[in-house]
Amino acid sequence: MKTPILFIFLIVLLSGCGVSKSSFSPGKKYSLQQVQKDYTVYQTILEDHHPSLYWYTSKDSMDYYFSWGQQHLKDSMTEPEFRKVLTYVTAKINCGHTTVRSSKAWGKYTDTVRLGKMFPLSMKVWDDAMVVTANLNRRDSILKRGTVITKINERTKEQLVDTFFNYISTDGYNRTHKYQSLSNRGFFGSLYTSLFGLSEKYNIQYKDPSGELKTIMIPVYNPATDTANRIGTRPLRPPVPQPSKRERRRQAANTVRLLKIDSLNHTAMMDLSSFGKGYGLKKFFHNSFNALQKNNISHLIIDVRGNGGGSVTNSTLLSRYFANKKFKVCDSLYAVKRSSPNERYIKDHFWSNLFITFFTKKKKDGNYHFGYFERHYFRPKKANHFNGNTYILTGGNSFSATTLFVGAVAQQENVTVIGEETGGGAYGNSAWLIPDVALPETGVRFRLPLFRLVIDKTVPKNGRGVQPEIASFPTVEAVKRGDDYKLDKAMELIKKDKETKTTN
């Protein structure tokens, strides 16, 4: 597969976008033999290497879903059709780190084509409601932010959610992460289109301001038409000076980590949307907690609602600034296999195999354990350790390494977790090394976690995330107003705590 993709790439460079569109066809068909070969590789690699294939789904059930996928293969499948089958089966593993991705060729193609027609609505979805958060058809005065939708093309909210959930991977039985995924901007429409196709018009049943059920037919969003309608309607504006390279780096970093201090009220807020490498988090944490000490901050809000995880080194470092006792990252961390006949399809498998060979030890259970994290205790930071009241905002996007951070400090008296359960599992997850697997015929990829991590074996293995001490759920009115109800709850608690201390 490497040679054809490289060839396509060179053609794009030499001949421009027009040729790139013709060099790859999104309607390309794959024979039954091709998709069967890819599916066999997909199933075999999962059965050989996935450390938690039967963690939340029994082997009998997983065998049933593998068989279901095999039965739904057909001749002349397009890549999206094949991905749809893989996505359904993959979601049944109940592992949030195991997901299906497009082929590289498909990704390069979509990067070069003009934006096509799209489902026009973004939604906030939870148990009680499905509410509009954005409408690409900006002239629509009916389906505005906060409008409750009850049906789309005769499918009820419950029917849609039940269908969508079958295609969303999550840790265990966590519904919060699935709801949040549907609520992430653009995801609802993308999944709807993938499963039901694109319509020129959508029949929407909604509740008007009085609560009465009504229906309206709305058009698909067409960016080409929208752009054409806006040509010449905007007043001419002077060119905006481009920021320097240093300023762009600073702006990019601030979208990931930012500390805001209210020195007058001795309160601060840390926005942290990733634990990934490359954001200078070690220096950021050092400077931030130094600043908290200098400004005598007594109340700190940490917002990790959008933090999907990243480096465990970074999440552990942050935990050390709060922890009041030594702690371990996990109780066990192991891989189930080093090599297999299909390892050539696993990206960077040589390096993963090298890591497992030299840094793990095969134990009596037959698994390859990374003993350092199983044995090592991390001690709290002495310099700039934060002992004030801490409020951690969590939600369905709080995943992976973020769950490790929240779980490490959640039980402390000075720490209050506010919001919804974390998307990442409280008992553990499958992650650590997560290479892509590229299937040989279609090039479709899927993420393959190689290690199972049990965070705390004393926590019930019930397939749920870390639970908030104080729950804060959305309401229709809060969505309509654009309220940050979780942050508002934290500020309410801070105000109450200060008033109590003043009174005493």
ZAMARGU-4260 file (C-alpha; in steps of 0.2 Angstrom, whole numbers, plus 5000, padded with zeros to 4 digits):
<rodrens>
0) 5000/5000/5000 | 5014/5012/5003 | 5020/5014/4984 | 5002/5019/4978 | 4999/5031/4991
5) 5016/5039/4989 | 5013/5040/4970 | 4996/5049/4973 | 5005/5061/4985 | 5018/5065/4971
10) 5004/5068/4958 | 4996/5080/4970 | 5012/5090/4973 | 5016/5091/4954 | 4998/5094/4947
15) 4988/5103/4960 | 4971/5099/4967 | 4962/5096/4951 | 4972/5080/4948 | 4971/5075/4966
20) 4952/5073/4965 | 4953/5061/4950 | 4967/5051/4957 | 4957/5044/4971 | 4938/5041/4970
25) 4927/5041/4986 | 4916/5029/4976 | 4929/5016/4974 | 4923/4998/4976 | 4931/4984/4985
30) 4927/4966/4981 | 4920/4953/4993 | 4937/4944/4993 | 4946/4961/4998 | 4935/4966/5012
35) 4935/4948/5019 | 4953/4948/5019 | 4954/4964/5028 | 4940/4959/5040 | 4950/4943/5044
40) 4966/4953/5048 | 4956/4965/5059 | 4948/4951/5069 | 4964/4941/5071 | 4974/4956/5077
45) 4961/4960/5090 | 4960/4942/5096 | 4979/4941/5097 | 4984/4958/5104 | 4969/4967/5112
50) 4972/4965/5131 | 4954/4968/5135 | 4944/4961/5121 | 4933/4951/5133 | 4934/4963/5148
55) 4916/4970/5147 | 4909/4959/5133 | 4910/4940/5135 | 4919/4930/5122 | 4903/4922/5117
60) 4895/4939/5114 | 4911/4945/5105 | 4911/4930/5094 | 4893/4934/5089 | 4897/4952/5084
65) 4912/4946/5074 | 4901/4934/5065 | 4888/4948/5063 | 4901/4959/5054 | 4907/4944/5043
70) 4889/4942/5038 | 4887/4960/5033 | 4901/4960/5021 | 4896/4961/5003 | 4903/4963/4986
75) 4907/4980/4979 | 4908/4989/4996 | 4915/5007/4997 | 4927/5012/5011 | 4913/5021/5021
80) 4902/5005/5020 | 4916/4994/5026 | 4920/5006/5040 | 4902/5006/5046 | 4903/4988/5048
85) 4920/4989/5057 | 4914/5003/5068 | 4898/4994/5074 | 4909/4978/5079 | 4922/4989/5087
90) 4910/4998/5098 | 4905/4981/5105 | 4922/4979/5113 | 4917/4993/5125 | 4935/5001/5125
95) 4936/5019/5122 | 4953/5018/5115 | 4949/5006/5101 | 4941/5016/5086 | 4940/5015/5067
100) 4948/5028/5056 | 4948/5031/5037 | 4962/5026/5026 | 4976/5038/5023 | 4971/5040/5005
105) 4953/5044/5010 | 4960/5057/5022 | 4971/5065/5009 | 4956/5066/4997 | 4944/5074/5009
110) 4958/5087/5013 | 4958/5093/4995 | 4940/5093/4991 | 4928/5107/4994 | 4917/5106/5009
115) 4901/5097/5003 | 4883/5097/5009 | 4880/5094/5028 | 4867/5090/5040 | 4863/5108/5047
120) 4861/5106/5066 | 4872/5103/5080 | 4864/5096/5096 | 4866/5094/5114 | 4860/5077/5119
125) 4857/5069/5136 | 4844/5057/5144 | 4831/5070/5145 | 4832/5080/5129 | 4840/5083/5112
130) 4842/5102/5110 | 4849/5113/5096 | 4865/5121/5100 | 4869/5128/5082 | 4861/5129/5065
135) 4872/5131/5050 | 4857/5138/5041 | 4859/5155/5049 | 4843/5163/5042 | 4832/5150/5051
140) 4823/5159/5064 | 4813/5144/5071 | 4827/5131/5075 | 4837/5142/5086 | 4849/5138/5100
145) 4839/5130/5114 | 4825/5122/5103 | 4820/5105/5109 | 4820/5092/5094 | 4809/5077/5096
150) 4810/5069/5079 | 4821/5069/5064 | 4813/5062/5048 | 4801/5052/5059 | 4814/5045/5070
155) 4812/5049/5088 | 4826/5055/5099 | 4826/5038/5108 | 4827/5029/5092 | 4841/5040/5086
160) 4851/5038/5102 | 4849/5019/5103 | 4856/5018/5085 | 4870/5030/5087 | 4876/5022/5103
165) 4879/5006/5093 | 4893/5015/5084 | 4902/5025/5098 | 4916/5017/5108 | 4917/5020/5126
170) 4925/5012/5142 | 4914/4999/5149 | 4895/5004/5149 | 4898/5023/5151 | 4883/5032/5143
175) 4890/5049/5148 | 4904/5049/5135 | 4892/5043/5121 | 4880/5057/5125 | 4895/5070/5125
180) 4902/5063/5109 | 4885/5066/5101 | 4885/5084/5108 | 4903/5088/5102 | 4901/5100/5088
185) 4898/5092/5071 | 4898/5074/5077 | 4879/5072/5078 | 4877/5077/5060 | 4892/5067/5054
190) 4886/5051/5062 | 4868/5054/5056 | 4874/5056/5038 | 4885/5041/5039 | 4871/5030/5046
195) 4856/5037/5037 | 4863/5046/5022 | 4862/5064/5016 | 4845/5071/5013 | 4841/5087/5003
200) 4827/5091/5016 | 4824/5086/5034 | 4807/5084/5042 | 4810/5091/5060 | 4798/5089/5074
205) 4801/5102/5088 | 4794/5110/5103 | 4789/5129/5101 | 4791/5141/5116 | 4774/5136/5123
210) 4779/5118/5123 | 4768/5113/5108 | 4774/5100/5096 | 4776/5107/5078 | 4785/5101/5062
215) 4796/5110/5049 | 4805/5105/5034 | 4823/5112/5033 | 4835/5111/5019 | 4852/5103/5020
220) 4866/5115/5023 | 4875/5119/5006 | 4891/5129/5010 | 4893/5133/4991 | 4876/5142/4991
225) 4879/5150/5008 | 4896/5157/5002 | 4888/5164/4986 | 4874/5172/4995 | 4886/5181/5006
230) 4898/5188/4992 | 4897/5207/4992 | 4887/5208/5008 | 4901/5211/5019 | 4908/5228/5021
235) 4927/5230/5016 | 4938/5229/5031 | 4956/5234/5033 | 4968/5219/5033 | 4971/5211/5050
240) 4990/5211/5055 | 4996/5193/5056 | 5003/5188/5073 | 5021/5184/5074 | 5027/5165/5075
245) 5030/5167/5093 | 5013/5174/5096 | 5005/5161/5086 | 5013/5148/5097 | 5008/5157/5113
250) 4990/5157/5107 | 4990/5139/5102 | 4997/5134/5119 | 4984/5145/5128 | 4970/5135/5119
255) 4977/5120/5129 | 4982/5127/5145 | 4979/5143/5153 | 4979/5150/5171 | 4968/5165/5176
260) 4970/5172/5193 | 4959/5184/5203 | 4971/5190/5216 | 4958/5201/5224 | 4947/5187/5229
265) 4961/5174/5230 | 4953/5163/5217 | 4960/5155/5201 | 4955/5145/5187 | 4966/5133/5177
270) 4959/5127/5159 | 4968/5111/5154 | 4961/5103/5138 | 4976/5090/5136 | 4989/5081/5145
275) 4998/5078/5128 | 5017/5081/5125 | 5023/5096/5116 | 5013/5109/5126 | 5026/5113/5139
280) 5015/5107/5153 | 5030/5104/5165 | 5035/5122/5164 | 5017/5128/5164 | 5013/5118/5180
285) 5029/5124/5189 | 5025/5143/5185 | 5006/5141/5189 | 5008/5134/5206 | 5022/5146/5210
290) 5010/5160/5205 | 4996/5152/5216 | 5008/5153/5231 | 5013/5171/5228 | 4995/5177/5226
295) 4989/5167/5241 | 4976/5158/5231 | 4964/5149/5242 | 4952/5142/5230 | 4956/5134/5213
300) 4945/5128/5199 | 4953/5115/5187 | 4943/5113/5171 | 4946/5096/5163 | 4929/5094/5154
305) 4937/5094/5137 | 4953/5085/5142 | 4954/5068/5132 | 4970/5063/5140 | 4988/5062/5134
310) 5004/5058/5144 | 5003/5049/5160 | 5019/5058/5165 | 5010/5075/5164 | 4994/5069/5173
315) 5004/5061/5187 | 5014/5077/5189 | 4998/5087/5191 | 4992/5075/5204 | 5008/5077/5214
320) 5004/5096/5216 | 4987/5091/5225 | 4990/5074/5233 | 4991/5073/5252 | 4999/5056/5252
325) 5009/5045/5241 | 5000/5036/5227 | 5002/5024/5213 | 4997/5026/5195 | 4989/5009/5194
330) 4988/4992/5202 | 4992/4982/5186 | 4998/4987/5168 | 5002/4973/5156 | 5001/4967/5138
335) 4995/4950/5132 | 5007/4947/5117 | 5023/4953/5109 | 5022/4947/5091 | 5010/4939/5079
340) 5010/4934/5060 | 5000/4950/5056 | 5012/4962/5065 | 5017/4970/5049 | 5001/4979/5048
345) 5003/4987/5065 | 5012/5004/5064 | 5028/5005/5073 | 5026/4987/5080 | 5045/4985/5080
350) 5047/4998/5093 | 5032/4992/5103 | 5039/4975/5103 | 5056/4982/5108 | 5047/4991/5123
355) 5038/4975/5129 | 5054/4965/5127 | 5065/4976/5137 | 5053/4985/5150 | 5041/4971/5154
360) 5042/4954/5162 | 5031/4939/5158 | 5023/4933/5174 | 5014/4917/5179 | 4998/4924/5172
365) 5006/4924/5155 | 5005/4943/5153 | 5019/4955/5150 | 5019/4967/5165 | 5026/4984/5166
370) 5032/4983/5184 | 5038/5000/5187 | 5020/5008/5188 | 5013/4993/5197 | 5026/4995/5211
375) 5031/5013/5211 | 5023/5026/5223 | 5023/5044/5218 | 5025/5057/5232 | 5017/5074/5234
380) 5027/5089/5228 | 5034/5099/5242 | 5038/5115/5233 | 5022/5125/5229 | 5011/5111/5234
385) 4992/5117/5233 | 4983/5114/5249 | 4968/5126/5246 | 4951/5121/5241 | 4951/5113/5223
390) 4936/5111/5212 | 4938/5099/5197 | 4925/5101/5183 | 4923/5085/5174 | 4912/5078/5160
395) 4910/5065/5146 | 4926/5071/5137 | 4937/5069/5152 | 4946/5053/5147 | 4961/5042/5149
400) 4975/5051/5158 | 4962/5064/5164 | 4953/5050/5173 | 4970/5045/5182 | 4972/5063/5188
405) 4954/5064/5194 | 4954/5047/5203 | 4971/5051/5211 | 4964/5066/5221 | 4945/5065/5221
410) 4944/5057/5239 | 4953/5071/5247 | 4943/5083/5259 | 4949/5098/5250 | 4945/5092/5233
415) 4927/5093/5225 | 4923/5085/5209 | 4909/5094/5200 | 4899/5090/5184 | 4896/5073/5176
420) 4905/5056/5177 | 4922/5055/5168 | 4921/5047/5150 | 4936/5037/5155 | 4933/5021/5166
425) 4936/5023/5185 | 4942/5005/5186 | 4954/5005/5172 | 4956/5006/5153 | 4966/4999/5139
430) 4979/5011/5132 | 4997/5016/5135 | 5004/5011/5118 | 4991/5013/5105 | 4997/5010/5087
435) 4987/5011/5072 | 4983/4996/5062 | 4981/4998/5043 | 4972/4985/5034 | 4980/4978/5018
440) 4967/4980/5005 | 4956/4995/5010 | 4969/5004/5020 | 4956/5007/5033 | 4964/5010/5050
445) 4959/5006/5068 | 4968/5010/5085 | 4975/4996/5094 | 4979/4998/5113 | 4992/4986/5118
450) 4991/4987/5137 | 4977/4985/5150 | 4979/4997/5165 | 4969/4993/5181 | 4969/5010/5190
455) 4962/5004/5207 | 4957/4986/5209 | 4947/4991/5224 | 4935/5001/5213 | 4920/4991/5207
460) 4922/4985/5189 | 4905/4992/5184 | 4910/5000/5168 | 4907/5018/5174 | 4918/5033/5176
465) 4924/5043/5191 | 4908/5050/5199 | 4906/5068/5203 | 4904/5073/5221 | 4892/5086/5216
470) 4882/5082/5200 | 4878/5096/5188 | 4868/5091/5173 | 4862/5101/5158 | 4844/5109/5157
475) 4835/5115/5142 | 4835/5133/5149 | 4854/5132/5153 | 4858/5127/5135 | 4846/5140/5128
480) 4855/5154/5138 | 4872/5147/5135 | 4875/5145/5154 | 4891/5137/5160 | 4881/5128/5173
485) 4896/5118/5180 | 4907/5133/5182 | 4893/5142/5190 | 4891/5128/5203 | 4909/5129/5207
490) 4908/5148/5209 | 4893/5146/5220 | 4902/5134/5232 | 4917/5145/5233 | 4906/5160/5237
495) 4897/5149/5251 | 4914/5143/5258 | 4921/5161/5259 | 4905/5167/5267 | 4905/5153/5280
500) 4924/5157/5284 | 4920/5175/5286 | 4905/5171/5298 | 4916/5160/5308
</rodrens>
